[in-house]
Amino acid sequence: MISQAFAPIAGLPVLDLGRFTGDGGERERFLVDLRDTARNIGFFYLKGHGVDDDLAERVFALSRQFFDLPIREKLAIEMANSPHFRGYTPPGKEYTRGSPDWREELDIGLEVPAAELSADDPPWRRLQGPNQWPVSVPELKPVLLEWQAEVIRVSTTLLKAFSLALGQAENAFEGVYDGASNQLLKTILYPSRDRTADDQGCGPHKDGGFITLVRQHRVGGLQVQGENGWIDAPPIPGTFVVNIGELLELASNGYLRANVHRVVTPPAGIDRQSLAFFLGAHPDAVIPQLSLPPHLAAAARGVEQDPDNPLFRDVGLNILKSRLRSHPDVAKRHYADLLAQGVV
């Protein structure tokens, strides 16, 4: 039976993170609800996370100032300039399963310098490097970094809850995501349907990290694959939409499974903003297979393998494969040697 604290709104459950930081009994009930929803639909709304709504509004407003700049100013920090896959991507330049996504976005990671490389370093070490920031909207950098810190706080708290829900110590994954890891933040604008070639805002896919947090502005479009078709996940003020990624599927041997989702282009005359954060792992890490308690291990379904999208426990291989496929312009400019070797 679903508890009232777990009651669905608009087709997806709603969980309150305040229950996890509360008293012992409520904390345990939260862990059960978290485990059940992650195992079933794999998506939920999250409230009680402590992120200031005013901060979200500032991020959306400053992001909008950036997206409203002339295209030449945005292209000054185009992702194609960066071997680290940081910067601006115009509509139609990112791909999902070989088809263009009709959205423009700014990708940022942790503020770290480029790695010092040697000839025998694995290729994914090239991914570490600085962000690109717009000169014309200088206020965007500090507010996005403030937002990044907040979503890292929320997502790592959730990952501790997932660890406990799977019968592990709460810090079971700490060494995997510490340091200069693959934490990716996107601020995104989806153009209206009359300005795109089709309705693929972002094509059907699974996320590759541990946990994804999505803050939607005022317009919907996110859809989750359900047993009987697509489930809409419209914006609910003050909440994140949360989903698990493939790293948790790998770690739990499929007890938890990442779910397919997509974004549909908004109607004519309306555009859509969102903020997506992907809690990843250190590229040098290897994802462990957890030793689950017997009652959970017996229900593990194994990792779902797609021959067109193989999953690796070596985090760097997963990240590199995904980025090279999603951004062929960056791949061609900065990773031609790997393309020649057939890495993707």
C-alpha positions, -999 to 999 in steps of 0.1 A, spaced: 0 0 0 14 35 -9 17 59 20 2 93 18 37 108 19 43 88 -13 11 97 -30 13 103 -68 8 137 -84 4 139 -122 13 102 -125 46 102 -106 52 97 -68 62 127 -46 89 121 -19 99 146 9 136 146 16 128 161 50 116 127 60 151 113 55 167 140 77 139 136 104 134 111 132 144 75 130 110 59 123 101 84 95 136 80 80 131 42 77 98 46 61 113 71 36 140 46 27 113 19 19 94 44 -2 125 55 -20 135 19 -28 101 10 -40 96 39 -63 132 36 -77 126 -1 -84 93 4 -101 90 36 -122 124 50 -114 112 86 -113 97 108 -87 92 144 -76 113 156 -47 103 183 -22 117 192 12 152 195 -3 160 230 11 170 247 -22 158 283 -23 131 290 -49 145 325 -53 179 310 -64 161 289 -90 144 319 -104 177 338 -106 193 309 -125 164 308 -149 164 346 -154 201 349 -160 201 318 -183 174 334 -203 196 365 -207 223 343 -221 200 325 -245 186 358 -257 221 370 -268 230 372 -305 241 339 -318 276 351 -325 281 359 -288 269 324 -277 291 307 -303 321 324 -288 319 298 -261 306 269 -283 312 234 -270 331 226 -302 359 248 -289 363 225 -258 379 190 -257 363 188 -222 327 191 -236 320 224 -218 301 253 -233 272 263 -255 255 239 -279 231 253 -305 198 236 -314 203 204 -334 239 200 -325 235 174 -297 223 140 -307 203 112 -290 206 78 -307 217 95 -339 189 120 -341 193 158 -334 178 172 -302 161 206 -307 174 225 -277 201 250 -269 221 246 -237 251 256 -217 271 227 -201 293 232 -171 312 208 -149 332 213 -117 356 243 -119 388 224 -123 419 230 -146 427 207 -175 445 175 -164 482 172 -170 484 144 -195 510 118 -203 512 96 -234 500 65 -215 470 81 -198 436 67 -206 417 89 -231 390 99 -207 415 119 -187 411 145 -215 376 152 -203 388 171 -172 391 208 -179 377 243 -174 343 256 -182 335 283 -207 316 313 -195 298 341 -214 314 375 -212 282 394 -218 263 379 -188 290 378 -161 265 373 -133 256 338 -147 288 322 -135 285 328 -98 248 319 -97 253 287 -117 281 277 -94 259 284 -64 232 263 -80 257 235 -88 267 234 -51 231 231 -40 222 203 -64 254 184 -55 243 187 -19 208 173 -26 219 145 -50 247 133 -27 222 132 2 199 112 -20 227 88 -29 234 82 8 197 74 12 199 50 -18 229 33 -2 210 27 31 179 16 12 201 -11 -5 214 -23 28 248 -6 26 267 20 46 255 55 37 290 64 24 292 33 2 297 54 -30 317 83 -15 351 73 -29 335 69 -64 323 104 -68 348 124 -47 373 147 -63 373 159 -99 344 137 -109 319 139 -137 293 163 -123 274 178 -152 250 208 -151 230 219 -181 209 250 -183 185 244 -213 161 262 -236 138 242 -258 126 263 -288 89 262 -297 76 237 -322 74 263 -351 112 268 -348 123 231 -349 125 204 -375 104 179 -354 92 174 -319 124 158 -305 134 182 -277 155 153 -264 151 118 -277 143 87 -256 173 77 -235 186 66 -201 209 87 -180 244 75 -174 252 88 -139 240 79 -104 211 104 -100 196 131 -121 178 162 -108 157 183 -131 142 216 -121 115 227 -146 104 263 -151 68 269 -162 63 247 -193 62 209 -194 75 184 -219 93 158 -199 79 123 -203 87 90 -186 82 56 -202 55 36 -184 40 2 -189 11 17 -209 29 45 -227 44 79 -219 37 95 -185 38 133 -184 59 149 -157 47 185 -157 64 212 -135 53 212 -99 65 244 -82 94 240 -57 102 204 -67 128 185 -87 121 155 -109 145 128 -99 155 97 -117 182 70 -112 209 64 -138 228 35 -151 255 36 -124 229 27 -98 216 -1 -121 251 -15 -124 259 -12 -87 226 -30 -77 228 -57 -104 196 -44 -118 176 -43 -86 172 -7 -94 169 0 -131 173 33 -150 142 42 -170 138 56 -205 125 92 -208 124 120 -233 114 157 -238 88 167 -263 93 201 -280 68 227 -266 39 240 -287 42 268 -313 49 302 -297 60 287 -264 95 278 -253 107 258 -223 135 262 -197 149 236 -175 180 229 -153 194 193 -154 221 180 -130 237 146 -134 256 132 -104 283 111 -119 315 94 -108 352 99 -111 363 88 -146 390 66 -131 366 48 -109 352 13 -114 316 8 -103 314 -20 -77 286 -46 -77 271 -42 -42 266 -72 -19 229 -68 -14 210 -83 15 196 -118 5 160 -106 1 171 -78 -23 197 -99 -41 170 -125 -49 149 -98 -66 178 -83 -87 171 -85 -124 206 -82 -137 218 -52 -158 198 -45 -189 222 -47 -219 215 -28 -251 238 -40 -279 238 -5 -293 246 11 -260 268 -13 -239 274 -5 -203 309 -6 -187 318 -7 -150 348 15 -160 333 49 -156 356 67 -180 346 44 -209 309 51 -203 314 88 -201 336 90 -232 312 68 -253 282 89 -243 299 123 -250 314 113 -283 281 100 -296 261 130 -283 285 157 -297 299 145 -330 313 180 -338 334 179 -306 344 143 -313 356 151 -348 376 182 -338 392 168 -306 390 130 -306 396 121 -343 422 95 -331 396 76 -310 370 78 -339 396 62 -362 401 34 -336 363 27 -335 358 37 -299 322 47 -306 
